[in-house]
Amino acid sequence: MTAVAPRCFVALWPDAAARRALAALTRDLHAANPDVQPVAADNLHCTLAFIGALAAPRAAALARRLQRIAVPPQVWRLDRLDWFAGARVLWIGGADDAHIAALAQEVRTVLDEAAIAYDRKPFAAHVTLARGLRTPPALPAGAPAFAPIPWAPGAPELAVSERDASGALRYRRWPAAGPVREPGG
């Protein structure tokens, strides 16, 4: 049986204060857009690179390499709400995200050096807050209804997307719960 980590990606996780502020904003936006699916507070993150399935030994090696990326102290100011019509997601980002883009490029360089395939679409620094939008989102009364959210990014981490026992999508840091076993492998 081969151990695999299905649906891997490299992410930045918000610090506790940013997570609380993002979760509160998500609740407000969900109240104004009740037909959308809000992202669970524990799932809020910024994807730097999407990988997909990755064998456990390669995932472990990549996680170790990512720990060596130095992240200088800086603050990402999340102050812009928008949506991706094609993906039907509501997101928040910041006008000044050059340091996040540089970090994403460094992660992609690490992936290239390790010969790990990843989605090469252009990077767009954002945090998905809700899914399932069919039309532009309604903003809470009195928009802009939120203060800019400061986020001091930590080191990028390997993450895994899984379904929990109830079928809800959950993201976890590798290897918090250990690798998933490939069915029949």
C-alpha positions in Angstrom: 0.0 0.0 0.0 1.5 3.4 -1.0 1.1 6.3 1.3 -0.1 9.5 -0.5 -1.2 12.9 0.4 -4.0 13.8 -2.0 -4.7 17.4 -3.0 -1.5 18.9 -1.6 -0.9 22.6 -1.8 1.6 25.1 -0.3 -0.1 27.7 1.9 0.2 30.6 4.3 -1.9 30.3 7.4 -3.2 33.5 9.1 -2.1 34.3 12.6 -4.8 34.1 15.3 -5.8 37.8 15.1 -6.1 37.8 11.3 -8.0 34.5 11.4 -10.6 36.0 13.9 -11.0 39.1 11.7 -11.3 37.0 8.5 -13.9 34.7 10.2 -15.9 37.7 11.4 -15.9 39.2 7.9 -16.9 35.9 6.4 -19.9 35.7 8.8 -20.9 39.2 7.8 -20.6 38.5 4.1 -22.5 35.3 4.5 -25.3 37.2 6.2 -25.5 39.5 3.2 -25.1 36.5 0.7 -27.0 33.6 2.3 -26.9 31.4 -0.8 -23.1 31.1 -0.7 -21.0 28.6 1.1 -18.7 30.3 3.7 -15.2 29.0 4.2 -14.7 27.5 7.7 -12.4 29.6 9.8 -9.9 26.8 10.2 -9.7 26.5 6.4 -8.8 30.2 5.7 -5.5 30.4 4.0 -3.6 31.8 1.0 -2.5 29.2 -1.5 1.0 29.9 -2.9 1.0 26.8 -5.2 -1.5 23.9 -5.8 0.2 20.6 -6.3 -2.3 17.8 -6.2 -1.5 14.2 -5.2 2.0 13.7 -3.8 3.6 10.5 -2.5 4.2 10.7 1.2 8.1 10.6 1.1 8.1 13.4 -1.4 5.6 15.4 0.7 7.7 14.9 3.8 10.8 16.1 1.9 9.0 19.1 0.5 7.7 20.0 3.9 11.3 20.1 5.2 12.5 22.2 2.3 9.6 24.7 2.8 10.7 25.2 6.5 14.0 26.6 5.2 12.4 29.5 3.4 13.1 32.7 5.3 10.1 35.1 5.6 11.1 38.6 6.6 8.8 40.4 9.0 6.2 42.2 7.1 2.4 42.8 7.1 0.0 41.9 4.3 -2.8 44.4 4.5 -6.1 42.7 3.4 -8.3 45.6 2.3 -9.9 44.6 -1.0 -13.0 42.3 -1.5 -13.6 40.9 -5.0 -14.8 37.8 -6.7 -13.6 35.4 -9.3 -16.7 34.9 -11.5 -15.4 31.7 -13.2 -14.6 30.0 -9.9 -17.6 31.6 -8.2 -15.6 32.6 -5.1 -15.6 35.7 -3.0 -12.1 36.7 -1.8 -10.1 39.2 0.0 -6.7 40.5 -0.9 -4.5 43.5 -0.7 -3.4 46.1 -3.2 0.2 45.8 -2.0 1.0 42.1 -2.2 4.5 42.2 -3.9 6.0 40.4 -0.9 3.4 37.6 -1.1 4.0 37.3 -4.8 7.8 37.0 -4.2 7.2 34.4 -1.6 5.0 32.4 -4.0 7.7 32.6 -6.6 10.3 31.3 -4.1 7.9 28.4 -3.3 7.5 27.6 -7.0 11.3 27.7 -7.4 11.6 25.1 -4.6 9.0 23.0 -6.4 10.8 23.2 -9.7 14.1 22.3 -8.1 12.4 19.3 -6.5 10.8 18.3 -9.8 7.3 18.5 -8.3 4.6 19.4 -10.7 2.1 22.1 -9.7 -0.5 24.3 -11.2 1.4 27.0 -13.1 -1.4 29.5 -13.6 -0.4 33.1 -12.6 -0.4 33.7 -8.9 -3.1 36.0 -7.5 -2.7 36.7 -3.7 -6.0 36.2 -2.1 -7.9 34.4 0.7 -11.2 32.7 -0.4 -14.0 33.6 2.0 -17.0 32.0 0.3 -17.9 29.7 -2.6 -20.9 29.3 -4.9 -21.5 32.9 -6.0 -23.6 33.2 -9.1 -23.6 37.0 -9.2 -21.4 39.7 -7.8 -21.6 39.6 -4.0 -23.8 41.9 -2.0 -21.8 43.7 0.6 -23.0 44.3 4.1 -25.0 47.5 4.6 -22.7 50.5 5.0 -19.9 49.0 2.8 -17.0 49.2 3.1 -18.1 47.3 6.2 -14.7 46.1 7.4 -11.4 47.6 8.5 -8.3 46.5 6.7 -7.0 43.2 8.2 -3.3 43.0 8.9 -1.7 39.6 8.5 2.0 39.0 9.3 2.7 35.9 7.1 4.7 33.1 8.6 6.6 30.5 6.7 4.8 28.6 3.9 3.7 25.2 4.8 2.6 22.0 2.9 -1.1 21.4 3.4 -3.6 18.7 2.5 -7.2 19.0 1.5 -9.4 16.2 2.8 -13.1 15.4 3.6 -13.9 14.8 7.2 -16.4 12.1 8.4 -19.3 14.4 7.7 -18.1 15.1 4.1 -17.0 18.7 4.9 -13.8 19.9 3.2 -11.0 20.4 5.7 -7.4 21.6 5.2 -4.6 20.5 7.5 -0.9 21.0 7.7 1.2 18.1 6.6 1.7 15.7 8.5 -0.6 16.7 11.4 -2.8 13.6 10.9 -0.3 11.5 9.0 -0.5 10.5 5.3 -3.6 9.1 3.8 -3.4 5.5 2.4 -4.2 5.2 -1.2 -7.2 3.0 -1.7 -6.2 -0.5 -2.9 -2.6 0.6 -3.2 
